[in-house]
Amino acid sequence: MCLAIPGKLIEITSAEGEEFPTGRVSFDGVIKEVSLALVPEAEVDNYVLVHVGAAISIVDEEEAIKTFQLLKDMDELDELDTSES
């Protein structure tokens, strides 16, 4: 199943003005590099919804945390491969 998973943007890794901005997102400690092309307004400490390696929207922190915990409780986070960061 393909899910969009909420995570916290911890670092913007691309240079300002770069055509395709990227950032590092933490999913409960699992760090992934994601595209920020669809949410160029995202800032460090924002929570973003990530699908297939791209942040697709900025989401409310409280809702992001609740949603992540629900996905974790349902064992739906298999797509987060902890061996790769």
CYANA upper distance limits for C-alpha pairs under 8 A (distance plus 0.5 A):
  2 CYS  CA     51 HIS  CA      8.21
  2 CYS  CA     52 VAL  CA      8.42
  3 LEU  CA     51 HIS  CA      6.88
  4 ALA  CA     49 LEU  CA      6.37
  4 ALA  CA     50 VAL  CA      5.58
  4 ALA  CA     51 HIS  CA      4.84
  4 ALA  CA     52 VAL  CA      8.12
  5 ILE  CA     49 LEU  CA      5.92
  5 ILE  CA     50 VAL  CA      5.69
  5 ILE  CA     51 HIS  CA      7.08
  5 ILE  CA     68 PHE  CA      7.35
  6 PRO  CA     27 PHE  CA      7.70
  6 PRO  CA     47 TYR  CA      7.00
  6 PRO  CA     48 VAL  CA      6.00
  6 PRO  CA     49 LEU  CA      4.82
  6 PRO  CA     50 VAL  CA      6.56
  6 PRO  CA     59 VAL  CA      8.23
  6 PRO  CA     64 ALA  CA      5.87
  6 PRO  CA     65 ILE  CA      8.06
  6 PRO  CA     67 THR  CA      7.77
  6 PRO  CA     68 PHE  CA      6.68
  7 GLY  CA     25 VAL  CA      6.34
  7 GLY  CA     26 SER  CA      5.94
  7 GLY  CA     27 PHE  CA      5.30
  7 GLY  CA     28 ASP  CA      8.01
  7 GLY  CA     47 TYR  CA      5.94
  7 GLY  CA     48 VAL  CA      6.09
  7 GLY  CA     49 LEU  CA      6.99
  7 GLY  CA     50 VAL  CA      7.74
  7 GLY  CA     64 ALA  CA      7.63
  7 GLY  CA     68 PHE  CA      8.39
  8 LYS  CA     25 VAL  CA      5.80
  8 LYS  CA     26 SER  CA      5.67
  8 LYS  CA     27 PHE  CA      7.23
  8 LYS  CA     44 VAL  CA      8.45
  8 LYS  CA     45 ASP  CA      6.45
  8 LYS  CA     46 ASN  CA      6.40
  8 LYS  CA     47 TYR  CA      4.89
  8 LYS  CA     48 VAL  CA      6.79
  9 LEU  CA     23 GLY  CA      7.31
  9 LEU  CA     24 ARG  CA      6.46
  9 LEU  CA     25 VAL  CA      4.88
  9 LEU  CA     26 SER  CA      6.94
  9 LEU  CA     43 GLU  CA      7.70
  9 LEU  CA     44 VAL  CA      5.73
  9 LEU  CA     45 ASP  CA      5.79
  9 LEU  CA     46 ASN  CA      6.08
  9 LEU  CA     47 TYR  CA      6.49
  9 LEU  CA     48 VAL  CA      7.31
 10 ILE  CA     23 GLY  CA      8.02
 10 ILE  CA     24 ARG  CA      6.26
 10 ILE  CA     25 VAL  CA      6.12
 10 ILE  CA     26 SER  CA      7.09
 10 ILE  CA     44 VAL  CA      5.81
 10 ILE  CA     45 ASP  CA      6.28
 11 GLU  CA     23 GLY  CA      5.97
 11 GLU  CA     24 ARG  CA      5.65
 11 GLU  CA     25 VAL  CA      7.71
 11 GLU  CA     44 VAL  CA      6.19
 12 ILE  CA     21 PRO  CA      8.23
 12 ILE  CA     22 THR  CA      6.61
 12 ILE  CA     23 GLY  CA      4.61
 12 ILE  CA     24 ARG  CA      6.87
 12 ILE  CA     43 GLU  CA      8.14
 12 ILE  CA     44 VAL  CA      7.26
 13 THR  CA     21 PRO  CA      8.06
 13 THR  CA     22 THR  CA      6.10
 13 THR  CA     23 GLY  CA      5.37
 13 THR  CA     24 ARG  CA      7.37
 14 SER  CA     18 GLU  CA      7.01
 14 SER  CA     20 PHE  CA      8.35
 14 SER  CA     21 PRO  CA      5.77
 14 SER  CA     22 THR  CA      5.80
 14 SER  CA     23 GLY  CA      7.38
 15 ALA  CA     21 PRO  CA      7.93
 16 GLU  CA     21 PRO  CA      8.29
 17 GLY  CA     21 PRO  CA      8.40
 20 PHE  CA     35 SER  CA      7.52
 20 PHE  CA     36 LEU  CA      7.57
 20 PHE  CA     37 ALA  CA      5.86
 21 PRO  CA     35 SER  CA      6.63
 21 PRO  CA     36 LEU  CA      5.64
 21 PRO  CA     37 ALA  CA      6.05
 21 PRO  CA     40 PRO  CA      7.45
 22 THR  CA     33 GLU  CA      7.39
 22 THR  CA     34 VAL  CA      6.11
 22 THR  CA     35 SER  CA      4.96
 22 THR  CA     36 LEU  CA      5.50
 22 THR  CA     37 ALA  CA      7.80
 23 GLY  CA     33 GLU  CA      6.16
 23 GLY  CA     34 VAL  CA      6.00
 23 GLY  CA     35 SER  CA      6.99
 23 GLY  CA     36 LEU  CA      7.04
 24 ARG  CA     31 ILE  CA      6.88
 24 ARG  CA     32 LYS  CA      6.04
 24 ARG  CA     33 GLU  CA      5.05
 24 ARG  CA     34 VAL  CA      6.69
 25 VAL  CA     31 ILE  CA      6.02
 25 VAL  CA     32 LYS  CA      5.87
 25 VAL  CA     33 GLU  CA      6.86
 25 VAL  CA     34 VAL  CA      7.39
 26 SER  CA     30 VAL  CA      5.94
 26 SER  CA     31 ILE  CA      4.98
 26 SER  CA     32 LYS  CA      7.07
 27 PHE  CA     31 ILE  CA      6.76
 27 PHE  CA     32 LYS  CA      8.37
 30 VAL  CA     80 LEU  CA      7.97
 30 VAL  CA     82 THR  CA      6.59
 30 VAL  CA     85 SER  CA      7.24
 31 ILE  CA     85 SER  CA      5.69
 32 LYS  CA     84 GLU  CA      8.39
 32 LYS  CA     85 SER  CA      5.74
 33 GLU  CA     53 GLY  CA      7.95
 33 GLU  CA     85 SER  CA      7.98
 34 VAL  CA     50 VAL  CA      8.22
 34 VAL  CA     53 GLY  CA      5.50
 34 VAL  CA     54 ALA  CA      5.72
 34 VAL  CA     55 ALA  CA      7.04
 35 SER  CA     53 GLY  CA      6.81
 35 SER  CA     54 ALA  CA      5.05
 35 SER  CA     55 ALA  CA      6.58
 36 LEU  CA     40 PRO  CA      6.18
 36 LEU  CA     42 ALA  CA      7.96
 36 LEU  CA     54 ALA  CA      6.80
 36 LEU  CA     55 ALA  CA      6.01
 36 LEU  CA     56 ILE  CA      8.32
 37 ALA  CA     54 ALA  CA      8.08
 37 ALA  CA     55 ALA  CA      8.17
 38 LEU  CA     54 ALA  CA      8.02
 38 LEU  CA     55 ALA  CA      7.04
 38 LEU  CA     56 ILE  CA      6.19
 38 LEU  CA     57 SER  CA      7.83
 39 VAL  CA     55 ALA  CA      7.10
 39 VAL  CA     56 ILE  CA      6.95
 39 VAL  CA     57 SER  CA      6.61
 39 VAL  CA     58 ILE  CA      7.70
 42 ALA  CA     46 ASN  CA      6.95
 42 ALA  CA     48 VAL  CA      8.46
 42 ALA  CA     58 ILE  CA      7.35
 46 ASN  CA     58 ILE  CA      7.26
 46 ASN  CA     59 VAL  CA      8.08
 46 ASN  CA     61 GLU  CA      7.93
 47 TYR  CA     58 ILE  CA      6.30
 47 TYR  CA     59 VAL  CA      5.97
 47 TYR  CA     60 ASP  CA      7.12
 47 TYR  CA     61 GLU  CA      6.27
 47 TYR  CA     64 ALA  CA      7.21
 48 VAL  CA     55 ALA  CA      6.38
 48 VAL  CA     56 ILE  CA      7.65
 48 VAL  CA     57 SER  CA      6.08
 48 VAL  CA     58 ILE  CA      4.84
 48 VAL  CA     59 VAL  CA      5.97
 48 VAL  CA     64 ALA  CA      8.47
 49 LEU  CA     55 ALA  CA      5.97
 49 LEU  CA     56 ILE  CA      6.20
 49 LEU  CA     57 SER  CA      5.89
 49 LEU  CA     58 ILE  CA      6.78
 49 LEU  CA     59 VAL  CA      7.08
 50 VAL  CA     54 ALA  CA      5.83
 50 VAL  CA     55 ALA  CA      4.72
 50 VAL  CA     56 ILE  CA      6.36
 50 VAL  CA     57 SER  CA      8.15
 51 HIS  CA     55 ALA  CA      6.90
 51 HIS  CA     56 ILE  CA      7.28
 59 VAL  CA     63 GLU  CA      7.80
 59 VAL  CA     64 ALA  CA      6.93
 60 ASP  CA     64 ALA  CA      6.51
 61 GLU  CA     65 ILE  CA      6.68
 62 GLU  CA     66 LYS  CA      6.79
 63 GLU  CA     67 THR  CA      6.47
 64 ALA  CA     68 PHE  CA      6.54
 65 ILE  CA     69 GLN  CA      6.69
 66 LYS  CA     70 LEU  CA      6.74
 67 THR  CA     71 LEU  CA      6.72
 68 PHE  CA     72 LYS  CA      6.61
 69 GLN  CA     73 ASP  CA      6.54
 70 LEU  CA     74 MET  CA      6.71
 71 LEU  CA     75 ASP  CA      6.72
 71 LEU  CA     76 GLU  CA      5.63
 71 LEU  CA     77 LEU  CA      6.84
 72 LYS  CA     76 GLU  CA      6.53
 72 LYS  CA     77 LEU  CA      6.49
